[in-house]
Amino acid sequence: MRPNTCRAFPVAAGQSAKSWSKEGSYSSARHRELKTLELTIGRQLTLMMRLLPLCLCLWLQAWVSPCRGLEFRYHTSVEVEQYLKAVNKNHSSFTHLHSIGKSVEGRDLWVLVLGKNPTEHKTGIPEFKYVANMHGNEVVGRVLLLHLIELLTEGYLSDPTITRLLNSSRVHVLPSMNPDGFEHSVPDCLNTDGRFNKHDVDLNRNFPDAFVGKEEEEREPEVRAVMDWLSSETFVLSANLHGGAVAASYPYDNSNGGSELQKGFSISPDDDVFVHLAKTYSFSHALMYKGQSCHGFEPFKDGITNGYHWYQLQGGMQDYNYVWGQCMEITLELSCCKFPPESELPKFWEDNKAALLAYMQQVHLGVKGQVLDSDGTPVQNALVEVEGRRNLCPFRTDRNGEYYRLLLPGNYTFKVTAPGQEPITETLSIPYGPEKYSALTHNFVLRGNSANRESDVTQPTESCTSIVWNNTYNHSAALLASQFLPLLALMLCSLLQ
């Protein structure tokens, strides 16, 4: 027989059994209430944990939802920075974010790099760039480049075209070259508020100009940043996005009345390639090729124009890219209204999306390769010249001995020279590379040392003597620092716990 383990609870003096019974019932009811409250709190905590990722997303990026995509509106410079950092964090394996400099007011000029190897140049992989918002009140290009970034990051490894583009080239995107101007601009089609930088300087008139004398003009911080950026990478193809018209404009923008000036056009040695590049964008655009008229001005035939033929421009960025940077750049005018209503932005994106991708693919025109000596060592600063194309600044190989020449399909004769080396001449048959996402690859091998061949090397024109190639810089050190800082913070937190 089990012992009786039940305990008798004595009733306090003056307390009846009846009152004790009521307290017991009260205690039991209270217990049930607490149990119910506990279950309710548990359900609420479970719901909160499920909603926590969404809440964090809305809190950190209220202006952009990963579910709905990037909003079609004008984002502030702070919001653009937050977006680029979020993209880089979410797609760190094929993107790299860095600042190429600061504006007058101290805003970073952020560049997002996309590609299979985003942090450094790889031999044989051409460098491409898009630049927008050079004039702060011309805002459509700024929006388009943010949506292009979204398209590229979402399509990489899922969309065949985007995947091949990013695997075969390295793409640099500068959404705003003039963030100060943007922050001071106003929504107006023709108003010039915000066009200039904080020093009231037009950035597209501030670059060195090959057709002007040696007078050295002070460069604005934004212009100097782009010039340094251009010397740090071997850019091959570029476009500069503007507003106020609908056309693709190509070099030259300026002339000093020399042989380049022909019937009102300032013709570059690579005019055929520039016309092709401009038409590639125009005819891939929904409307540009039709020759849209803006503000009563005569429309452009096929939606393209020679820059000088449109109007003479001194100190422009596209001529600087071509003459000094060996980078073929055109200017894309994307909207009659410089600062259109936000409701029109989705249509601008749909009109330009295919053209933006088609133009990027043209980085694979022509021929690429290296210049090597007889021992197979890359030769830096060798001249790679195409017969019949006498460039103001001859195209030279970079620190890897690499060269890139954008050329249309056909037969071309190349002359390759380097000090102390025997010059060589070769004729190449060049196919259309963009459809295969690769230009023709051809290495020039110099035959050996020559005792006196300085006279065979084309001497650069006076306007080119200030060029200094500095391709040794890359952003790996900056990337290492960005990876080290979070680790350091984690170590500090563990020590303080």
C-alpha positions in Angstrom: 0.0 0.0 0.0 1.4 3.3 -1.1 1.9 5.9 1.7 -0.4 8.9 1.5 1.7 11.6 0.1 -1.1 14.2 0.0 -0.5 17.1 2.3 -3.3 18.8 4.2 -3.1 22.6 3.9 -4.3 24.1 7.2 -6.9 26.8 7.0 -5.7 30.0 8.6 -7.5 31.2 11.7 -10.6 33.2 10.8 -10.6 31.9 7.3 -13.5 29.6 6.3 -13.2 26.7 4.0 -15.6 28.4 1.7 -13.3 31.5 1.3 -10.3 29.2 0.7 -12.2 27.5 -2.0 -12.9 30.8 -3.7 -9.2 31.7 -3.7 -8.4 28.3 -5.2 -10.8 29.0 -8.0 -9.3 32.4 -8.5 -5.8 31.0 -8.6 -6.9 28.4 -11.2 -8.5 31.1 -13.3 -5.4 33.3 -13.1 -3.3 30.4 -14.2 -5.5 29.9 -17.2 -5.2 33.6 -18.1 -1.4 33.4 -17.9 -1.4 30.3 -20.0 -3.5 32.0 -22.6 -1.4 35.1 -22.5 1.7 33.0 -22.9 0.3 31.3 -26.0 -0.7 34.7 -27.5 2.7 36.1 -26.9 4.3 33.0 -28.5 2.1 33.3 -31.6 3.0 37.0 -31.9 6.7 36.3 -31.5 6.5 33.6 -34.2 4.7 36.0 -36.5 7.3 38.8 -35.8 10.2 36.4 -36.6 8.5 35.5 -39.9 8.0 39.2 -40.7 11.5 40.3 -39.5 13.3 40.0 -42.9 10.6 42.0 -44.6 10.6 44.6 -41.8 14.4 44.9 -42.0 14.2 45.2 -45.8 11.6 48.0 -45.6 13.5 49.8 -42.8 16.9 49.7 -44.6 15.7 50.2 -48.1 12.2 51.7 -47.9 12.7 53.1 -51.4 13.4 49.9 -53.2 11.8 46.5 -52.7 13.5 43.3 -53.9 10.0 41.9 -54.6 8.8 44.8 -56.7 12.1 45.9 -58.1 13.7 49.3 -58.3 11.1 52.1 -58.3 10.8 54.4 -61.3 11.5 57.7 -59.6 14.3 60.1 -59.0 16.5 58.8 -56.1 18.6 61.2 -54.1 22.4 60.8 -54.0 22.1 59.1 -50.6 19.5 56.6 -51.9 21.7 55.8 -55.0 24.6 55.1 -52.7 22.5 52.9 -50.5 21.2 51.0 -53.6 24.7 50.5 -55.0 26.0 49.2 -51.7 23.0 46.8 -51.4 23.6 45.5 -54.9 27.3 45.0 -54.2 26.5 43.2 -51.0 23.9 40.9 -52.6 26.0 40.1 -55.7 29.5 40.3 -54.3 30.7 37.4 -56.5 30.4 39.4 -59.8 30.2 43.1 -58.7 32.6 45.5 -57.2 31.8 49.0 -55.9 34.3 51.8 -55.5 34.5 55.6 -55.6 36.7 57.2 -58.3 36.7 60.5 -56.5 34.5 63.2 -54.9 32.5 66.1 -56.1 33.0 69.7 -55.0 30.6 69.2 -52.1 32.3 66.0 -51.1 29.9 63.4 -52.6 31.4 60.2 -53.8 31.4 59.4 -57.5 30.4 55.8 -57.2 31.2 53.2 -59.9 29.8 49.7 -59.9 31.8 47.2 -61.8 30.1 44.0 -63.1 31.8 41.0 -64.6 33.2 37.5 -64.0 36.3 39.1 -62.5 35.0 42.5 -61.2 38.0 43.5 -59.1 40.7 43.5 -61.7 41.4 43.5 -65.4 42.1 40.2 -67.1 44.1 39.9 -70.3 41.8 39.6 -73.3 38.7 41.0 -71.5 37.7 44.4 -72.8 36.6 47.2 -70.5 33.3 49.0 -71.1 31.8 52.0 -69.3 28.5 54.0 -69.1 28.5 57.5 -67.6 25.4 59.5 -66.8 24.2 62.7 -65.2 27.3 64.7 -66.3 24.9 67.6 -66.4 23.0 67.5 -63.1 19.7 68.5 -64.6 19.7 65.8 -67.3 18.4 63.0 -65.3 17.0 60.2 -67.5 20.3 58.5 -68.0 20.9 58.4 -64.2 17.6 56.5 -63.8 18.3 54.2 -66.8 21.7 53.1 -65.5 20.3 52.2 -62.1 17.7 50.0 -63.9 20.4 48.6 -66.1 22.3 47.5 -63.0 19.2 45.8 -61.8 18.7 44.1 -65.1 22.3 42.9 -65.3 22.4 41.6 -61.7 19.1 39.8 -62.0 19.9 38.3 -65.4 23.4 37.1 -64.7 23.6 33.3 -64.9 19.9 33.1 -65.9 19.7 35.2 -69.0 22.0 33.9 -71.8 22.7 37.4 -73.4 23.5 39.1 -70.1 25.6 36.1 -68.9 27.7 36.2 -72.1 28.1 39.9 -71.9 29.4 39.9 -68.3 31.5 36.8 -68.9 33.2 38.3 -71.9 33.7 41.9 -70.8 34.0 44.0 -67.7 31.3 46.7 -67.3 31.7 49.9 -65.3 28.7 52.0 -64.5 28.9 55.6 -63.1 25.3 56.6 -62.6 26.1 60.2 -61.7 29.2 62.2 -62.6 27.6 65.4 -61.2 25.7 64.5 -58.0 26.0 68.1 -56.7 24.3 69.4 -59.7 21.5 66.8 -59.4 20.8 67.8 -55.8 20.4 71.4 -56.9 18.3 70.7 -60.1 14.6 71.3 -60.5 12.0 69.3 -62.5 11.9 71.4 -65.7 12.4 70.5 -69.3 14.5 73.5 -70.3 15.7 75.0 -67.0 19.5 75.0 -66.5 19.4 74.8 -62.7 21.8 72.0 -61.7 23.5 71.7 -65.1 26.8 72.8 -63.8 28.8 71.6 -60.8 29.0 73.5 -57.5 31.7 75.7 -58.9 29.3 76.7 -61.7 31.4 74.9 -64.3 30.1 72.9 -67.2 31.9 69.6 -66.8 31.5 68.8 -70.5 33.6 71.9 -71.4 36.4 71.2 -68.9 38.4 68.4 -70.4 41.7 68.9 -72.3 41.0 69.5 -76.0 43.4 68.3 -78.8 42.2 71.1 -81.1 43.1 73.9 -78.6 46.5 75.3 -77.7 48.6 74.2 -74.8 46.9 76.5 -72.3 46.4 74.5 -69.1 42.9 75.0 -67.7 42.1 74.1 -64.1 40.2 70.8 -64.0 37.2 70.4 -61.8 37.3 67.6 -59.2 34.7 65.6 -61.1 36.7 65.9 -64.3 40.0 65.1 -62.7 38.4 62.0 -61.2 37.2 60.8 -64.6 40.6 61.5 -66.2 42.4 59.5 -63.5 39.8 56.7 -63.9 40.4 56.6 -67.6 44.2 56.3 -67.1 43.7 53.5 -64.5 41.8 51.1 -66.8 42.2 50.1 -70.5 38.7 51.2 -71.5 37.7 50.2 -75.1 34.2 51.5 -75.5 32.0 54.0 -73.7 28.8 56.1 -73.8 27.9 59.3 -72.1 24.2 59.7 -71.3 22.6 63.2 -71.7 19.2 64.8 -72.3 17.6 67.6 -74.2 17.5 65.8 -77.6 17.0 62.3 -79.0 20.1 61.3 -80.9 23.5 59.5 -80.8 26.3 62.0 -81.3 29.9 60.9 -82.2 33.4 62.6 -82.5 34.7 64.9 -83.2 33.0 67.6 -81.3 35.6 70.2 -82.1 38.0 71.2 -84.9 40.7 73.8 -85.6 40.0 73.9 -89.3 42.5 71.2 -90.2 42.1 68.2 -92.5 39.5 66.7 -90.2 37.0 69.5 -91.2 35.1 68.3 -94.2 31.8 69.9 -95.4 30.8 71.0 -91.9 31.7 67.6 -90.3 34.8 67.1 -88.1 35.8 63.6 -89.2 37.9 61.3 -87.1 40.1 58.6 -88.6 37.6 56.0 -87.2 34.5 57.8 -88.6 33.1 54.6 -90.1 33.3 52.8 -86.7 31.7 55.8 -84.9 28.8 56.0 -87.4 28.3 52.2 -86.9 28.3 52.6 -83.1 25.8 55.5 -83.2 23.5 53.6 -85.5 23.7 50.5 -83.4 22.2 52.4 -80.5 19.8 54.4 -82.7 18.3 51.4 -84.5 18.1 49.3 -81.4 16.2 52.1 -79.7 12.4 52.2 -80.0 12.2 55.6 -81.6 15.6 57.3 -82.0 16.3 56.0 -85.5 13.1 57.8 -86.7 14.7 61.1 -86.1 12.6 62.7 -83.4 12.3 66.5 -83.4 12.7 68.3 -80.1 11.7 71.9 -79.4 11.1 72.6 -83.1 14.6 71.8 -84.2 15.2 69.8 -87.4 15.4 66.0 -86.6 18.6 64.0 -87.0 18.7 61.6 -90.0 18.7 58.0 -88.6 18.9 59.6 -85.1 22.6 60.2 -85.3 24.9 63.2 -85.8 28.5 64.2 -85.9 29.1 66.3 -82.8 30.7 69.2 -84.6 28.1 69.2 -87.4 25.5 69.7 -84.6 27.4 72.4 -82.8 31.0 73.0 -82.0 32.0 72.0 -78.5 35.3 72.6 -76.8 36.6 70.6 -73.9 34.2 67.7 -74.3 34.5 64.3 -72.7 33.9 62.1 -75.8 36.7 63.7 -77.7 39.0 63.3 -74.7 38.1 59.6 -74.3 38.9 59.0 -78.0 42.0 61.1 -78.5 43.7 60.6 -75.1 42.2 57.5 -73.7 42.1 55.2 -76.7 38.4 54.7 -75.7 35.8 55.2 -78.4 32.9 57.1 -76.8 29.7 58.5 -78.1 27.1 60.8 -76.5 23.6 59.5 -76.1 20.8 62.2 -76.0 17.9 60.4 -74.5 15.0 62.8 -74.0 13.7 66.1 -75.4 12.8 67.0 -71.8 15.9 67.1 -69.6 14.0 66.5 -66.3 10.7 64.7 -67.3 7.9 63.7 -64.9 8.5 60.4 -63.1 5.4 58.9 -64.7 7.3 58.8 -68.0 10.3 57.0 -66.7 9.0 53.4 -67.3 8.5 54.3 -71.0 12.1 55.7 -71.3 13.4 52.4 -69.8 11.4 50.3 -72.3 12.6 52.4 -75.2 16.3 52.2 -74.3 16.7 48.8 -72.7 17.5 46.8 -75.8 19.8 49.6 -77.1 21.8 49.7 -73.9 22.6 46.0 -74.2 23.2 46.1 -78.0 25.7 48.9 -77.6 27.6 47.1 -74.9 28.0 44.1 -77.2 29.9 46.3 -79.7 32.9 46.2 -77.3 33.8 43.0 -79.2 34.2 44.7 -82.6 37.6 44.4 -84.4 40.7 42.8 -83.1 42.5 42.4 -79.8 45.7 40.8 -78.5 49.2 41.4 -77.3 52.4 42.7 -78.7 55.2 40.3 -77.6 59.0 40.4 -78.1 60.9 37.4 -79.5 61.0 35.8 -76.1 57.3 36.1 -75.6 57.4 39.0 -73.1 54.6 41.6 -73.4 55.9 44.9 -74.8 54.4 48.0 -73.2 53.8 51.2 -75.1 54.3 49.6 -78.5 52.4 51.4 -81.3 49.7 49.5 -83.1 48.7 51.5 -86.1 46.1 50.7 -88.8 47.0 51.8 -92.4 44.9 54.8 -93.5 43.9 55.7 -89.9 46.3 58.3 -88.5 45.1 59.0 -85.1 46.0 62.2 -83.3 47.4 60.0 -80.5 48.5 56.7 -81.8 47.1 53.6 -80.1 49.6 52.0 -77.8 49.8 48.8 -75.8 49.1 48.9 -72.1 51.2 47.5 -69.2 50.2 43.9 -70.3 51.3 44.5 -73.8 47.6 44.5 -74.8 45.9 46.4 -77.6 42.3 46.7 -78.7 41.1 48.2 -82.0 37.4 48.5 -82.8 37.1 48.0 -86.5 34.3 46.9 -88.9 34.7 43.6 -90.8 37.2 43.8 -93.6 40.9 43.5 -94.4 43.3 45.8 -92.5 47.1 46.3 -92.6 48.7 46.9 -89.2 52.1 48.3 -88.5 53.5 47.5 -85.1 56.6 49.4 -83.8 58.5 49.7 -80.5 61.8 51.4 -79.7 64.7 49.0 -80.2 62.5 46.4 -81.9 62.3 45.5 -85.6 58.9 46.8 -86.8 56.5 44.4 -88.4 53.6 44.8 -90.9 50.7 42.3 -91.1 47.4 42.2 -92.9 44.4 40.7 -91.0 41.0 39.7 -92.1 38.6 40.8 -89.4 35.2 39.2 -88.9 32.2 40.7 -87.0 33.0 39.9 -83.4 29.9 41.0 -81.4 27.8 38.0 -82.5 30.4 35.7 -81.0 31.0 38.0 -78.0 34.7 38.2 -78.9 36.8 40.3 -81.2 39.4 38.5 -83.3 42.4 37.6 -81.1 45.8 38.1 -82.7 49.2 38.6 -81.1 51.9 40.5 -82.9 55.4 39.0 -82.3 58.3 41.4 -82.9 61.2 39.8 -84.6 64.0 40.9 -82.4 66.2 43.8 -81.3 67.2 46.5 -83.8 70.2 48.7 -83.1 68.6 51.9 -84.5 64.9 51.9 -85.1 63.7 55.0 -83.3 63.0 56.7 -86.6 60.5 53.9 -87.5 58.4 54.7 -84.4 55.6 57.1 -85.1 56.1 60.2 -82.9 53.0 61.4 -81.1 51.6 64.8 -81.9 52.2 67.7 -79.5 48.8 67.3 -78.0 49.6 63.7 -76.9 52.8 64.4 -75.0 51.0 64.9 -71.7 49.6 61.4 -71.7 50.8 59.2 -68.9 49.6 55.6 -68.9 49.1 54.4 -65.4 47.4 51.0 -65.7 49.1 49.6 -62.6 46.3 50.7 -60.3 43.4 48.4 -59.5 40.9 48.1 -56.8 42.0 44.9 -55.2 43.5 46.8 -52.2 40.3 48.6 -51.6 38.4 45.3 -51.8 40.7 43.7 -49.3 40.1 46.6 -46.9 36.4 46.3 -47.3 36.5 42.6 -46.5 38.9 43.1 -43.5 36.9 45.8 -41.7 33.8 43.6 -41.0 36.1 40.8 -39.7 37.8 43.3 -37.4 34.4 44.5 -36.1 33.4 41.0 -35.4 36.6 40.3 -33.5 36.1 43.4 -31.4 32.5 42.5 -30.6 33.6 39.0 -29.4 36.2 40.5 -27.1 33.7 42.9 -25.5 31.1 40.1 -24.8 
